[in-house]
């Protein structure tokens, strides 16, 4: 019986280890929206880099890429963190963990890279720049075409020009230091300690290293997962048989 329990314990440990790539592939963080940047309003909404905290850290710039949902000053929620390596490079819906998929002509990865390129340009503008609004709507329009329909014809032309620049220049930059903070299925948003008027909150782009103790989500190669699983399983069997041999009476 003792030998049987030992074997079971080893096999259970091997099963937990083999599932590790899946459990460690994602991490979460507590995000709180603390400010609306320069308080610039375009078409009835705040635009530009917002400010927020991640896991109670120092205020940082967070960029909204989500025109379909709403977030409120003081709102706090749990977000799942993804890196751009998670995204699909094929056209179509692609990886479903983040808020937006690809289109029939543009991959999910390219859309997020274009949004990141626009983000970099916006973050380099002077504080409270009047261009913040056009950059914000250009990011939103990438994922929700027509988001800028409430702007003037001149404003829509400016947005179209920025999108064209992003499409031409996004490949010239690297976005490995960008993280996507997507409200998780258990985001549990609160506003002032109580329920929020609407849910879920928005998805945000953040140009920073992931918080200490967190691992940015990355799409695991099926081949790699199988290889790691097989190796861990083999290691577990070696441990089982080794213990079994050691326990045989002389």
C-alpha positions as CSV (number, residue, x, y, z in Angstrom):
1,X,0.0,0.0,0.0
2,X,2.9,2.3,0.8
3,X,4.4,1.8,-2.6
4,X,1.1,2.4,-4.3
5,X,0.6,5.7,-2.5
6,X,4.1,6.8,-3.5
7,X,3.5,6.0,-7.1
8,X,0.2,7.8,-7.1
9,X,1.7,10.9,-5.5
10,X,4.4,10.9,-8.2
11,X,1.9,10.5,-11.0
12,X,-0.3,13.3,-9.6
13,X,2.8,15.5,-9.3
14,X,3.7,14.7,-12.9
15,X,0.1,15.6,-14.0
16,X,0.3,19.0,-12.3
17,X,3.7,19.7,-13.8
18,X,2.5,18.8,-17.3
19,X,-0.3,21.2,-16.9
20,X,2.1,24.0,-15.8
21,X,2.5,25.5,-19.3
22,X,-1.2,26.2,-19.4
23,X,-1.6,27.5,-15.8
24,X,1.5,29.8,-16.1
25,X,0.7,31.0,-19.6
26,X,-1.6,33.8,-18.3
27,X,-1.5,36.2,-15.4
28,X,-3.9,38.7,-14.0
29,X,-3.6,42.2,-12.5
30,X,-5.8,44.6,-10.6
31,X,-6.3,47.7,-12.8
32,X,-7.8,51.0,-11.5
33,X,-8.6,53.9,-13.8
34,X,-7.4,57.1,-11.9
35,X,-7.7,59.8,-14.4
36,X,-8.7,60.9,-18.0
37,X,-5.3,62.3,-19.0
38,X,-5.7,65.9,-20.1
39,X,-9.5,65.8,-19.8
40,X,-9.8,66.5,-23.5
41,X,-13.2,65.6,-24.9
42,X,-13.9,64.7,-28.6
43,X,-17.4,63.7,-29.7
44,X,-18.5,63.5,-26.1
45,X,-15.8,61.1,-24.8
46,X,-12.4,61.6,-23.1
47,X,-9.4,61.0,-25.4
48,X,-5.7,60.6,-25.1
49,X,-3.6,58.6,-22.7
50,X,-5.6,57.9,-19.5
51,X,-3.9,57.3,-16.2
52,X,-4.3,54.2,-14.1
53,X,-2.5,52.0,-11.6
54,X,-1.7,48.3,-11.9
55,X,-1.7,46.3,-8.7
56,X,-1.6,49.5,-6.7
57,X,1.7,50.7,-8.3
58,X,2.6,54.1,-9.5
59,X,0.3,55.9,-11.9
60,X,1.0,55.0,-15.5
61,X,-0.3,55.9,-19.0
62,X,-2.9,53.4,-20.3
63,X,-4.3,53.6,-23.8
64,X,-7.9,52.5,-24.4
65,X,-8.4,50.5,-27.6
66,X,-12.0,49.7,-26.9
67,X,-14.8,52.0,-28.2
68,X,-17.6,49.5,-27.5
69,X,-17.4,49.5,-23.7
70,X,-17.1,52.1,-20.9
71,X,-14.8,52.6,-18.0
72,X,-15.3,55.1,-15.1
73,X,-12.9,57.2,-13.1
74,X,-12.1,55.2,-10.0
75,X,-13.3,51.9,-11.5
76,X,-11.2,48.9,-10.5
77,X,-11.2,45.4,-12.0
78,X,-9.2,42.3,-12.7
79,X,-7.6,42.1,-16.1
80,X,-5.8,39.3,-17.9
81,X,-2.4,40.3,-19.3
82,X,-1.4,39.3,-22.8
83,X,1.7,39.9,-24.9
84,X,1.7,40.5,-28.6
85,X,3.2,37.0,-29.1
86,X,-0.2,35.7,-28.1
87,X,-1.8,37.2,-31.2
88,X,-2.7,35.4,-34.4
89,X,-0.7,36.4,-37.5
90,X,-3.4,34.9,-39.8
91,X,-6.4,36.8,-41.1
92,X,-9.7,36.0,-39.5
93,X,-10.7,36.1,-35.8
94,X,-7.5,34.5,-34.5
95,X,-6.7,34.2,-30.8
96,X,-9.8,34.9,-28.8
97,X,-8.3,35.8,-25.4
98,X,-8.1,39.5,-26.1
99,X,-11.0,41.7,-27.0
100,X,-10.5,42.0,-30.8
101,X,-9.9,39.5,-33.6
102,X,-8.6,40.0,-37.0
103,X,-10.5,40.7,-40.2
104,X,-10.8,38.9,-43.5
105,X,-7.9,41.1,-44.8
106,X,-5.9,42.1,-41.7
107,X,-4.5,39.8,-39.1
108,X,-5.2,40.3,-35.4
109,X,-1.5,40.8,-34.8
110,X,-1.2,43.6,-37.4
111,X,-4.2,45.4,-36.0
112,X,-2.7,45.5,-32.5
113,X,0.7,46.5,-33.9
114,X,-0.9,49.3,-35.8
115,X,-2.7,50.4,-32.6
116,X,0.7,50.2,-30.7
117,X,2.4,52.3,-33.4
118,X,-0.3,55.0,-33.0
119,X,0.1,54.7,-29.2
120,X,3.8,55.4,-29.4
121,X,3.2,58.5,-31.6
122,X,0.5,59.8,-29.2
123,X,2.7,59.3,-26.1
124,X,5.4,61.4,-27.8
125,X,3.1,64.3,-28.2
126,X,3.2,67.3,-25.8
127,X,0.9,67.0,-22.8
128,X,-2.7,67.7,-23.6
129,X,-2.1,67.9,-27.3
130,X,-5.1,68.6,-29.5
131,X,-4.0,65.7,-31.6
132,X,-4.7,63.2,-28.8
133,X,-8.3,63.0,-30.0
134,X,-7.4,62.1,-33.5
135,X,-5.0,59.4,-32.4
136,X,-7.5,58.0,-30.0
137,X,-10.2,57.8,-32.7
138,X,-7.7,56.3,-35.1
139,X,-7.0,53.5,-32.6
140,X,-10.7,52.9,-32.0
141,X,-11.4,53.0,-35.7
142,X,-9.0,50.2,-36.4
143,X,-11.1,47.8,-34.3
144,X,-14.5,49.4,-34.8
145,X,-14.7,51.0,-38.2
146,X,-16.9,54.0,-38.1
147,X,-16.1,54.9,-34.5
148,X,-15.2,58.4,-35.8
149,X,-18.5,59.0,-37.5
150,X,-19.5,61.7,-35.0
151,X,-16.4,63.8,-35.9
152,X,-16.4,66.5,-38.6
153,X,-15.4,65.6,-42.1
154,X,-12.1,67.3,-41.4
155,X,-11.7,65.2,-38.3
156,X,-12.5,62.0,-40.1
157,X,-10.0,62.9,-42.8
158,X,-7.3,63.3,-40.0
159,X,-8.2,60.0,-38.5
160,X,-8.0,58.3,-41.9
161,X,-4.6,59.9,-42.5
162,X,-3.3,58.6,-39.2
163,X,-4.5,55.1,-39.9
164,X,-2.8,55.1,-43.3
165,X,0.4,56.2,-41.6
166,X,0.1,53.3,-39.1
167,X,-0.5,50.8,-41.9
168,X,2.6,52.1,-43.7
169,X,5.0,52.3,-40.7
170,X,3.9,49.8,-38.0
171,X,6.5,47.2,-39.1
172,X,9.3,49.6,-38.3
173,X,8.9,49.3,-34.5
174,X,9.1,46.6,-31.9
175,X,6.2,46.0,-29.5
176,X,7.7,43.4,-27.1
177,X,7.3,45.9,-24.2
178,X,3.5,46.3,-24.8
179,X,1.0,44.4,-22.8
180,X,-2.7,44.1,-23.4
181,X,-4.9,44.3,-20.3
182,X,-8.2,42.6,-21.1
183,X,-11.0,42.4,-18.6
184,X,-11.2,38.7,-17.6
185,X,-14.4,36.6,-17.3
186,X,-14.2,37.3,-13.6
187,X,-13.2,41.0,-13.9
188,X,-15.6,41.9,-11.0
189,X,-15.5,45.6,-11.7
190,X,-16.3,48.0,-8.8
191,X,-16.9,51.7,-8.8
192,X,-16.3,53.4,-5.5
193,X,-16.7,50.1,-3.8
194,X,-20.0,49.3,-5.4
195,X,-21.4,48.1,-8.7
196,X,-20.6,50.1,-11.9
197,X,-23.2,51.5,-14.2
198,X,-22.1,49.2,-17.0
199,X,-19.8,46.2,-17.5
200,X,-17.4,45.0,-18.7
201,X,-14.7,47.8,-18.5
202,X,-12.6,48.5,-21.5
203,X,-9.4,46.9,-22.8
204,X,-6.2,48.9,-22.5
205,X,-2.7,48.9,-24.0
206,X,0.2,49.6,-21.7
207,X,3.8,50.2,-22.8
208,X,5.7,48.7,-19.8
209,X,7.2,45.5,-18.6
210,X,4.7,43.2,-16.9
211,X,4.3,43.8,-13.1
212,X,6.7,41.9,-10.9
213,X,5.6,38.3,-10.3
214,X,3.5,38.2,-13.4
215,X,4.1,36.4,-16.7
216,X,2.8,37.9,-19.9
217,X,0.5,35.5,-21.7
218,X,2.1,33.9,-24.8
219,X,0.6,31.4,-27.2
220,X,2.2,28.1,-26.6
221,X,3.3,26.1,-29.6
222,X,1.3,22.8,-29.7
223,X,4.6,21.0,-30.6
224,X,6.3,22.5,-27.6
225,X,3.5,21.7,-25.3
226,X,3.5,18.0,-26.4
227,X,7.3,17.8,-26.1
228,X,7.3,19.3,-22.6
229,X,4.5,17.1,-21.5
230,X,6.2,14.0,-22.8
231,X,9.5,14.9,-21.1
232,X,7.8,15.6,-17.8
233,X,5.8,12.3,-18.1
234,X,9.0,10.4,-18.8
235,X,10.7,12.1,-15.8
236,X,7.8,11.1,-13.6
237,X,8.0,7.5,-14.7
238,X,11.8,7.5,-13.9
239,X,11.1,8.8,-10.4
240,X,8.3,6.2,-9.9
241,X,10.5,3.3,-11.0
242,X,13.5,4.6,-9.1
243,X,11.5,4.8,-5.9
244,X,10.0,1.4,-6.5
245,X,13.4,-0.2,-6.9
246,X,14.8,1.5,-3.8
247,X,11.9,0.2,-1.8
248,X,12.4,-3.4,-2.8
249,X,13.7,-5.4,0.3
250,X,17.2,-6.8,-0.1
